[in-house]
C-alpha cells in the first residue's frame, strides 16, 4: 500500500480499480448500473485510530440508511491512513459488524471488505484468487441488503459469482491485474 498524496489521489485510484477491475472484469455484475448512475458515494476517512474509523463508519451507515437508494445505492469508506496491516483490518471487521448490529441495521445494511493485501483464509498469499477482494487502499463497502437480495433473486446460483471470480483472477494472473491497477 502506498501512502496517498491527497484525497483526490485516493479517489482516482479507487475509481480506476472500480472501472478496470470490479466492472471491467465483471467481478460484481451488479456494480455497473449504480456506478453509471452516479449512486456510489466515496468517503475518504482521515481516521488515525480505530475509534475514529468506527465513528466515520457509524456516520456513513446512518447516512446510507437515511438516503433513498435512487440517490445513493452504496458507499465506499476508504481509510488510507489506518489498518494497512491485513490482520489488523480483518480484526476491525468484527467491530464493524458489531456496529451494524448496535445501530439496529442488521438485515438492512452490511459491510463488505476490500484491502490491498486481502487474503482468503484458505489460500496461499500468492494465489491470484485473493485479488478478487484486493483494492488500492483499505476500505469498507457499505451495501443495502435489499439491493443484494433483489440483484440475486433471479440468479440460480449466486455463489457462482465468487467461483467465477476466482477462476477469472487465476487466469488473469498477478501481472495483468497489476497492469489494470496502474495509473
VEXGUDREN-923534 format. One record per residue (C-alpha): residue number from 1; residue in one letter; x, y, z. Coordinates in nm, 4 decimals. Layout:
REM residues N
<rec><pos>NUM</pos><code>A</code><xx>X</xx><yy>Y</yy><zz>Z</zz></rec>
...
REM end
This chain:
REM residues 183
<rec><pos>1</pos><code>X</code><xx>0.0000</xx><yy>0.0000</yy><zz>0.0000</zz></rec>
<rec><pos>2</pos><code>X</code><xx>0.1434</xx><yy>0.3361</yy><zz>-0.0949</zz></rec>
<rec><pos>3</pos><code>X</code><xx>0.0889</xx><yy>0.6498</yy><zz>0.1068</zz></rec>
<rec><pos>4</pos><code>X</code><xx>-0.1726</xx><yy>0.8659</yy><zz>-0.0656</zz></rec>
<rec><pos>5</pos><code>X</code><xx>-0.0809</xx><yy>1.2157</yy><zz>-0.1721</zz></rec>
<rec><pos>6</pos><code>X</code><xx>-0.4305</xx><yy>1.3505</yy><zz>-0.1107</zz></rec>
<rec><pos>7</pos><code>X</code><xx>-0.7975</xx><yy>1.2552</yy><zz>-0.1103</zz></rec>
<rec><pos>8</pos><code>X</code><xx>-0.8250</xx><yy>1.3097</yy><zz>-0.4845</zz></rec>
<rec><pos>9</pos><code>X</code><xx>-0.5428</xx><yy>1.0615</yy><zz>-0.5497</zz></rec>
<rec><pos>10</pos><code>X</code><xx>-0.7189</xx><yy>0.8058</yy><zz>-0.3299</zz></rec>
<rec><pos>11</pos><code>X</code><xx>-1.0452</xx><yy>0.8561</yy><zz>-0.5182</zz></rec>
<rec><pos>12</pos><code>X</code><xx>-0.8691</xx><yy>0.8371</yy><zz>-0.8560</zz></rec>
<rec><pos>13</pos><code>X</code><xx>-0.7010</xx><yy>0.5063</yy><zz>-0.7665</zz></rec>
<rec><pos>14</pos><code>X</code><xx>-1.0298</xx><yy>0.3697</yy><zz>-0.6335</zz></rec>
<rec><pos>15</pos><code>X</code><xx>-1.2153</xx><yy>0.4838</yy><zz>-0.9455</zz></rec>
<rec><pos>16</pos><code>X</code><xx>-0.9561</xx><yy>0.3134</yy><zz>-1.1664</zz></rec>
<rec><pos>17</pos><code>X</code><xx>-0.9971</xx><yy>-0.0080</yy><zz>-0.9629</zz></rec>
<rec><pos>18</pos><code>X</code><xx>-1.3768</xx><yy>0.0019</yy><zz>-0.9918</zz></rec>
<rec><pos>19</pos><code>X</code><xx>-1.3735</xx><yy>0.0716</yy><zz>-1.3647</zz></rec>
<rec><pos>20</pos><code>X</code><xx>-1.0879</xx><yy>-0.1605</yy><zz>-1.4667</zz></rec>
<rec><pos>21</pos><code>X</code><xx>-1.1267</xx><yy>-0.4456</yy><zz>-1.2208</zz></rec>
<rec><pos>22</pos><code>X</code><xx>-1.4657</xx><yy>-0.4563</yy><zz>-1.0476</zz></rec>
<rec><pos>23</pos><code>X</code><xx>-1.6703</xx><yy>-0.3557</yy><zz>-1.3532</zz></rec>
<rec><pos>24</pos><code>X</code><xx>-1.4124</xx><yy>-0.4201</yy><zz>-1.6248</zz></rec>
<rec><pos>25</pos><code>X</code><xx>-1.3666</xx><yy>-0.7845</yy><zz>-1.5238</zz></rec>
<rec><pos>26</pos><code>X</code><xx>-1.7311</xx><yy>-0.8129</yy><zz>-1.4178</zz></rec>
<rec><pos>27</pos><code>X</code><xx>-1.6290</xx><yy>-0.9245</yy><zz>-1.0679</zz></rec>
<rec><pos>28</pos><code>X</code><xx>-1.9524</xx><yy>-0.7727</yy><zz>-0.9419</zz></rec>
<rec><pos>29</pos><code>X</code><xx>-2.2263</xx><yy>-0.7957</yy><zz>-1.2041</zz></rec>
<rec><pos>30</pos><code>X</code><xx>-2.4380</xx><yy>-0.5530</yy><zz>-1.0003</zz></rec>
<rec><pos>31</pos><code>X</code><xx>-2.1839</xx><yy>-0.2695</yy><zz>-0.9801</zz></rec>
<rec><pos>32</pos><code>X</code><xx>-2.2075</xx><yy>-0.1149</yy><zz>-1.3267</zz></rec>
<rec><pos>33</pos><code>X</code><xx>-2.5585</xx><yy>0.0251</yy><zz>-1.3043</zz></rec>
<rec><pos>34</pos><code>X</code><xx>-2.5253</xx><yy>0.2279</yy><zz>-0.9812</zz></rec>
<rec><pos>35</pos><code>X</code><xx>-2.1767</xx><yy>0.3348</yy><zz>-1.0935</zz></rec>
<rec><pos>36</pos><code>X</code><xx>-2.3047</xx><yy>0.4705</yy><zz>-1.4273</zz></rec>
<rec><pos>37</pos><code>X</code><xx>-2.5932</xx><yy>0.6395</yy><zz>-1.2473</zz></rec>
<rec><pos>38</pos><code>X</code><xx>-2.3627</xx><yy>0.8155</yy><zz>-1.0006</zz></rec>
<rec><pos>39</pos><code>X</code><xx>-2.5109</xx><yy>0.6419</yy><zz>-0.6952</zz></rec>
<rec><pos>40</pos><code>X</code><xx>-2.1784</xx><yy>0.5279</yy><zz>-0.5459</zz></rec>
<rec><pos>41</pos><code>X</code><xx>-2.0568</xx><yy>0.7542</yy><zz>-0.2651</zz></rec>
<rec><pos>42</pos><code>X</code><xx>-1.6899</xx><yy>0.7880</yy><zz>-0.1700</zz></rec>
<rec><pos>43</pos><code>X</code><xx>-1.5783</xx><yy>0.8877</yy><zz>0.1770</zz></rec>
<rec><pos>44</pos><code>X</code><xx>-1.2059</xx><yy>0.9150</yy><zz>0.2362</zz></rec>
<rec><pos>45</pos><code>X</code><xx>-1.1561</xx><yy>0.8906</yy><zz>0.6104</zz></rec>
<rec><pos>46</pos><code>X</code><xx>-0.8812</xx><yy>1.0829</yy><zz>0.7843</zz></rec>
<rec><pos>47</pos><code>X</code><xx>-0.9066</xx><yy>0.8420</yy><zz>1.0791</zz></rec>
<rec><pos>48</pos><code>X</code><xx>-0.5827</xx><yy>0.7531</yy><zz>1.2511</zz></rec>
<rec><pos>49</pos><code>X</code><xx>-0.7426</xx><yy>0.5374</yy><zz>1.5232</zz></rec>
<rec><pos>50</pos><code>X</code><xx>-0.9922</xx><yy>0.2543</yy><zz>1.5143</zz></rec>
<rec><pos>51</pos><code>X</code><xx>-1.2290</xx><yy>0.4620</yy><zz>1.7296</zz></rec>
<rec><pos>52</pos><code>X</code><xx>-1.2250</xx><yy>0.7438</yy><zz>1.4734</zz></rec>
<rec><pos>53</pos><code>X</code><xx>-1.2858</xx><yy>0.4951</yy><zz>1.1928</zz></rec>
<rec><pos>54</pos><code>X</code><xx>-1.5756</xx><yy>0.3399</yy><zz>1.3850</zz></rec>
<rec><pos>55</pos><code>X</code><xx>-1.7262</xx><yy>0.6893</yy><zz>1.4210</zz></rec>
<rec><pos>56</pos><code>X</code><xx>-1.6861</xx><yy>0.7516</yy><zz>1.0467</zz></rec>
<rec><pos>57</pos><code>X</code><xx>-1.8406</xx><yy>0.4127</yy><zz>0.9755</zz></rec>
<rec><pos>58</pos><code>X</code><xx>-2.1400</xx><yy>0.4843</yy><zz>1.2000</zz></rec>
<rec><pos>59</pos><code>X</code><xx>-2.1900</xx><yy>0.8194</yy><zz>1.0273</zz></rec>
<rec><pos>60</pos><code>X</code><xx>-2.1795</xx><yy>0.6621</yy><zz>0.6810</zz></rec>
<rec><pos>61</pos><code>X</code><xx>-2.4067</xx><yy>0.3709</yy><zz>0.7768</zz></rec>
<rec><pos>62</pos><code>X</code><xx>-2.6700</xx><yy>0.6104</yy><zz>0.9106</zz></rec>
<rec><pos>63</pos><code>X</code><xx>-2.6360</xx><yy>0.8388</yy><zz>0.6076</zz></rec>
<rec><pos>64</pos><code>X</code><xx>-2.6801</xx><yy>0.5472</yy><zz>0.3673</zz></rec>
<rec><pos>65</pos><code>X</code><xx>-2.9864</xx><yy>0.4229</yy><zz>0.5545</zz></rec>
<rec><pos>66</pos><code>X</code><xx>-3.1396</xx><yy>0.7723</yy><zz>0.5538</zz></rec>
<rec><pos>67</pos><code>X</code><xx>-3.0991</xx><yy>0.8267</yy><zz>0.1796</zz></rec>
<rec><pos>68</pos><code>X</code><xx>-3.3174</xx><yy>0.6806</yy><zz>-0.0903</zz></rec>
<rec><pos>69</pos><code>X</code><xx>-3.1377</xx><yy>0.4134</yy><zz>-0.2974</zz></rec>
<rec><pos>70</pos><code>X</code><xx>-3.2227</xx><yy>0.6180</yy><zz>-0.6067</zz></rec>
<rec><pos>71</pos><code>X</code><xx>-2.9915</xx><yy>0.8855</yy><zz>-0.4661</zz></rec>
<rec><pos>72</pos><code>X</code><xx>-2.7209</xx><yy>0.6685</yy><zz>-0.3050</zz></rec>
<rec><pos>73</pos><code>X</code><xx>-2.7026</xx><yy>0.2945</yy><zz>-0.3583</zz></rec>
<rec><pos>74</pos><code>X</code><xx>-2.3773</xx><yy>0.2214</yy><zz>-0.1830</zz></rec>
<rec><pos>75</pos><code>X</code><xx>-2.0825</xx><yy>0.3785</yy><zz>-0.0005</zz></rec>
<rec><pos>76</pos><code>X</code><xx>-1.7101</xx><yy>0.3109</yy><zz>-0.0112</zz></rec>
<rec><pos>77</pos><code>X</code><xx>-1.5478</xx><yy>0.4205</yy><zz>0.3146</zz></rec>
<rec><pos>78</pos><code>X</code><xx>-1.1793</xx><yy>0.4359</yy><zz>0.2243</zz></rec>
<rec><pos>79</pos><code>X</code><xx>-0.9316</xx><yy>0.4639</yy><zz>0.5117</zz></rec>
<rec><pos>80</pos><code>X</code><xx>-0.5819</xx><yy>0.5049</yy><zz>0.3674</zz></rec>
<rec><pos>81</pos><code>X</code><xx>-0.4121</xx><yy>0.6037</yy><zz>0.6955</zz></rec>
<rec><pos>82</pos><code>X</code><xx>-0.5305</xx><yy>0.3141</yy><zz>0.9093</zz></rec>
<rec><pos>83</pos><code>X</code><xx>-0.5364</xx><yy>-0.0663</yy><zz>0.9102</zz></rec>
<rec><pos>84</pos><code>X</code><xx>-0.2713</xx><yy>-0.1131</yy><zz>0.6453</zz></rec>
<rec><pos>85</pos><code>X</code><xx>-0.1904</xx><yy>-0.4477</yy><zz>0.8066</zz></rec>
<rec><pos>86</pos><code>X</code><xx>-0.4432</xx><yy>-0.7009</yy><zz>0.6780</zz></rec>
<rec><pos>87</pos><code>X</code><xx>-0.4688</xx><yy>-0.8916</yy><zz>1.0067</zz></rec>
<rec><pos>88</pos><code>X</code><xx>-0.5494</xx><yy>-0.5699</yy><zz>1.1948</zz></rec>
<rec><pos>89</pos><code>X</code><xx>-0.8006</xx><yy>-0.4816</yy><zz>0.9240</zz></rec>
<rec><pos>90</pos><code>X</code><xx>-0.9576</xx><yy>-0.8251</yy><zz>0.9478</zz></rec>
<rec><pos>91</pos><code>X</code><xx>-0.9913</xx><yy>-0.7841</yy><zz>1.3257</zz></rec>
<rec><pos>92</pos><code>X</code><xx>-1.1633</xx><yy>-0.4481</yy><zz>1.2715</zz></rec>
<rec><pos>93</pos><code>X</code><xx>-1.4331</xx><yy>-0.6192</yy><zz>1.0647</zz></rec>
<rec><pos>94</pos><code>X</code><xx>-1.5688</xx><yy>-0.7657</yy><zz>1.3895</zz></rec>
<rec><pos>95</pos><code>X</code><xx>-1.6033</xx><yy>-0.4118</yy><zz>1.5249</zz></rec>
<rec><pos>96</pos><code>X</code><xx>-1.7791</xx><yy>-0.3106</yy><zz>1.2027</zz></rec>
<rec><pos>97</pos><code>X</code><xx>-2.0248</xx><yy>-0.5996</yy><zz>1.2312</zz></rec>
<rec><pos>98</pos><code>X</code><xx>-2.0990</xx><yy>-0.5163</yy><zz>1.5965</zz></rec>
<rec><pos>99</pos><code>X</code><xx>-2.1550</xx><yy>-0.1542</yy><zz>1.4966</zz></rec>
<rec><pos>100</pos><code>X</code><xx>-2.4089</xx><yy>-0.2569</yy><zz>1.2319</zz></rec>
<rec><pos>101</pos><code>X</code><xx>-2.5914</xx><yy>-0.4572</yy><zz>1.4999</zz></rec>
<rec><pos>102</pos><code>X</code><xx>-2.5752</xx><yy>-0.1820</yy><zz>1.7641</zz></rec>
<rec><pos>103</pos><code>X</code><xx>-2.7234</xx><yy>0.0672</yy><zz>1.5163</zz></rec>
<rec><pos>104</pos><code>X</code><xx>-3.0020</xx><yy>-0.1854</yy><zz>1.4529</zz></rec>
<rec><pos>105</pos><code>X</code><xx>-2.9050</xx><yy>-0.2070</yy><zz>1.0865</zz></rec>
<rec><pos>106</pos><code>X</code><xx>-2.8540</xx><yy>-0.5837</yy><zz>1.0825</zz></rec>
<rec><pos>107</pos><code>X</code><xx>-3.0556</xx><yy>-0.7117</yy><zz>0.7867</zz></rec>
<rec><pos>108</pos><code>X</code><xx>-3.0683</xx><yy>-0.3592</yy><zz>0.6411</zz></rec>
<rec><pos>109</pos><code>X</code><xx>-2.7037</xx><yy>-0.2846</yy><zz>0.5627</zz></rec>
<rec><pos>110</pos><code>X</code><xx>-2.3896</xx><yy>-0.4942</yy><zz>0.5507</zz></rec>
<rec><pos>111</pos><code>X</code><xx>-2.0184</xx><yy>-0.4272</yy><zz>0.5264</zz></rec>
<rec><pos>112</pos><code>X</code><xx>-1.8040</xx><yy>-0.5936</yy><zz>0.2590</zz></rec>
<rec><pos>113</pos><code>X</code><xx>-1.4266</xx><yy>-0.5904</yy><zz>0.2864</zz></rec>
<rec><pos>114</pos><code>X</code><xx>-1.1521</xx><yy>-0.4875</yy><zz>0.0451</zz></rec>
<rec><pos>115</pos><code>X</code><xx>-0.7826</xx><yy>-0.4424</yy><zz>0.1230</zz></rec>
<rec><pos>116</pos><code>X</code><xx>-0.4546</xx><yy>-0.4186</yy><zz>-0.0739</zz></rec>
<rec><pos>117</pos><code>X</code><xx>-0.3278</xx><yy>-0.7351</yy><zz>0.0978</zz></rec>
<rec><pos>118</pos><code>X</code><xx>-0.6561</xx><yy>-0.9251</yy><zz>0.1129</zz></rec>
<rec><pos>119</pos><code>X</code><xx>-0.6118</xx><yy>-1.2968</yy><zz>0.1626</zz></rec>
<rec><pos>120</pos><code>X</code><xx>-0.8792</xx><yy>-1.5624</yy><zz>0.1838</zz></rec>
<rec><pos>121</pos><code>X</code><xx>-0.8409</xx><yy>-1.7834</yy><zz>0.4901</zz></rec>
<rec><pos>122</pos><code>X</code><xx>-0.7865</xx><yy>-2.0980</yy><zz>0.2853</zz></rec>
<rec><pos>123</pos><code>X</code><xx>-0.5476</xx><yy>-1.9549</yy><zz>0.0258</zz></rec>
<rec><pos>124</pos><code>X</code><xx>-0.1758</xx><yy>-1.9009</yy><zz>-0.0170</zz></rec>
<rec><pos>125</pos><code>X</code><xx>-0.0544</xx><yy>-1.5402</yy><zz>-0.0087</zz></rec>
<rec><pos>126</pos><code>X</code><xx>0.0499</xx><yy>-1.5540</yy><zz>-0.3754</zz></rec>
<rec><pos>127</pos><code>X</code><xx>-0.2800</xx><yy>-1.7021</yy><zz>-0.5026</zz></rec>
<rec><pos>128</pos><code>X</code><xx>-0.4247</xx><yy>-1.4613</yy><zz>-0.7629</zz></rec>
<rec><pos>129</pos><code>X</code><xx>-0.7722</xx><yy>-1.5509</yy><zz>-0.6304</zz></rec>
<rec><pos>130</pos><code>X</code><xx>-0.7007</xx><yy>-1.3093</yy><zz>-0.3447</zz></rec>
<rec><pos>131</pos><code>X</code><xx>-0.7148</xx><yy>-1.0241</yy><zz>-0.5962</zz></rec>
<rec><pos>132</pos><code>X</code><xx>-1.0943</xx><yy>-1.0544</yy><zz>-0.6119</zz></rec>
<rec><pos>133</pos><code>X</code><xx>-1.1016</xx><yy>-0.8557</yy><zz>-0.2859</zz></rec>
<rec><pos>134</pos><code>X</code><xx>-0.7847</xx><yy>-0.6511</yy><zz>-0.3283</zz></rec>
<rec><pos>135</pos><code>X</code><xx>-0.8268</xx><yy>-0.2773</yy><zz>-0.3620</zz></rec>
<rec><pos>136</pos><code>X</code><xx>-0.5797</xx><yy>0.0106</yy><zz>-0.3843</zz></rec>
<rec><pos>137</pos><code>X</code><xx>-0.6481</xx><yy>0.1110</yy><zz>-0.0208</zz></rec>
<rec><pos>138</pos><code>X</code><xx>-0.8180</xx><yy>-0.0472</yy><zz>0.2795</zz></rec>
<rec><pos>139</pos><code>X</code><xx>-1.1896</xx><yy>0.0177</yy><zz>0.2515</zz></rec>
<rec><pos>140</pos><code>X</code><xx>-1.5277</xx><yy>-0.0832</yy><zz>0.3822</zz></rec>
<rec><pos>141</pos><code>X</code><xx>-1.8048</xx><yy>-0.1235</yy><zz>0.1269</zz></rec>
<rec><pos>142</pos><code>X</code><xx>-2.1475</xx><yy>-0.0455</yy><zz>0.2709</zz></rec>
<rec><pos>143</pos><code>X</code><xx>-2.4252</xx><yy>-0.2297</yy><zz>0.0926</zz></rec>
<rec><pos>144</pos><code>X</code><xx>-2.8037</xx><yy>-0.2388</yy><zz>0.1158</zz></rec>
<rec><pos>145</pos><code>X</code><xx>-2.9272</xx><yy>-0.5897</yy><zz>0.1944</zz></rec>
<rec><pos>146</pos><code>X</code><xx>-3.2497</xx><yy>-0.5335</yy><zz>-0.0023</zz></rec>
<rec><pos>147</pos><code>X</code><xx>-3.0470</xx><yy>-0.4440</yy><zz>-0.3109</zz></rec>
<rec><pos>148</pos><code>X</code><xx>-2.8351</xx><yy>-0.7575</yy><zz>-0.2757</zz></rec>
<rec><pos>149</pos><code>X</code><xx>-3.1459</xx><yy>-0.9719</yy><zz>-0.2371</zz></rec>
<rec><pos>150</pos><code>X</code><xx>-3.3120</xx><yy>-0.8097</yy><zz>-0.5396</zz></rec>
<rec><pos>151</pos><code>X</code><xx>-2.9993</xx><yy>-0.8471</yy><zz>-0.7526</zz></rec>
<rec><pos>152</pos><code>X</code><xx>-2.9511</xx><yy>-1.2136</yy><zz>-0.6679</zz></rec>
<rec><pos>153</pos><code>X</code><xx>-3.3187</xx><yy>-1.3153</yy><zz>-0.6677</zz></rec>
<rec><pos>154</pos><code>X</code><xx>-3.3194</xx><yy>-1.4061</yy><zz>-1.0353</zz></rec>
<rec><pos>155</pos><code>X</code><xx>-2.9907</xx><yy>-1.5951</yy><zz>-1.0173</zz></rec>
<rec><pos>156</pos><code>X</code><xx>-2.9974</xx><yy>-1.9728</yy><zz>-0.9972</zz></rec>
<rec><pos>157</pos><code>X</code><xx>-2.6687</xx><yy>-1.9820</yy><zz>-0.8048</zz></rec>
<rec><pos>158</pos><code>X</code><xx>-2.5367</xx><yy>-1.6515</yy><zz>-0.6635</zz></rec>
<rec><pos>159</pos><code>X</code><xx>-2.2317</xx><yy>-1.8378</yy><zz>-0.5258</zz></rec>
<rec><pos>160</pos><code>X</code><xx>-2.1284</xx><yy>-1.8936</yy><zz>-0.8863</zz></rec>
<rec><pos>161</pos><code>X</code><xx>-2.0138</xx><yy>-1.5288</yy><zz>-0.8927</zz></rec>
<rec><pos>162</pos><code>X</code><xx>-1.7499</xx><yy>-1.5997</yy><zz>-0.6277</zz></rec>
<rec><pos>163</pos><code>X</code><xx>-1.6332</xx><yy>-1.9146</yy><zz>-0.8062</zz></rec>
<rec><pos>164</pos><code>X</code><xx>-1.6191</xx><yy>-1.7394</yy><zz>-1.1454</zz></rec>
<rec><pos>165</pos><code>X</code><xx>-1.4229</xx><yy>-1.4502</yy><zz>-0.9930</zz></rec>
<rec><pos>166</pos><code>X</code><xx>-1.1621</xx><yy>-1.6876</yy><zz>-0.8554</zz></rec>
<rec><pos>167</pos><code>X</code><xx>-1.1259</xx><yy>-1.8511</yy><zz>-1.1982</zz></rec>
<rec><pos>168</pos><code>X</code><xx>-1.1047</xx><yy>-1.5097</yy><zz>-1.3650</zz></rec>
<rec><pos>169</pos><code>X</code><xx>-0.8290</xx><yy>-1.3880</yy><zz>-1.1354</zz></rec>
<rec><pos>170</pos><code>X</code><xx>-0.6288</xx><yy>-1.7090</yy><zz>-1.1594</zz></rec>
<rec><pos>171</pos><code>X</code><xx>-0.6494</xx><yy>-1.6987</yy><zz>-1.5399</zz></rec>
<rec><pos>172</pos><code>X</code><xx>-0.5598</xx><yy>-1.3288</yy><zz>-1.5445</zz></rec>
<rec><pos>173</pos><code>X</code><xx>-0.2617</xx><yy>-1.3610</yy><zz>-1.3094</zz></rec>
<rec><pos>174</pos><code>X</code><xx>-0.0810</xx><yy>-1.1054</yy><zz>-1.0987</zz></rec>
<rec><pos>175</pos><code>X</code><xx>0.0998</xx><yy>-0.9176</yy><zz>-1.3760</zz></rec>
<rec><pos>176</pos><code>X</code><xx>-0.2170</xx><yy>-0.8444</yy><zz>-1.5709</zz></rec>
<rec><pos>177</pos><code>X</code><xx>-0.4004</xx><yy>-0.7482</yy><zz>-1.2511</zz></rec>
<rec><pos>178</pos><code>X</code><xx>-0.1213</xx><yy>-0.5059</yy><zz>-1.1567</zz></rec>
<rec><pos>179</pos><code>X</code><xx>-0.1395</xx><yy>-0.3535</yy><zz>-1.5045</zz></rec>
<rec><pos>180</pos><code>X</code><xx>-0.5128</xx><yy>-0.2910</yy><zz>-1.4573</zz></rec>
<rec><pos>181</pos><code>X</code><xx>-0.4422</xx><yy>-0.1156</yy><zz>-1.1274</zz></rec>
<rec><pos>182</pos><code>X</code><xx>-0.1593</xx><yy>0.1034</yy><zz>-1.2604</zz></rec>
<rec><pos>183</pos><code>X</code><xx>-0.2188</xx><yy>0.4739</yy><zz>-1.3290</zz></rec>
REM end
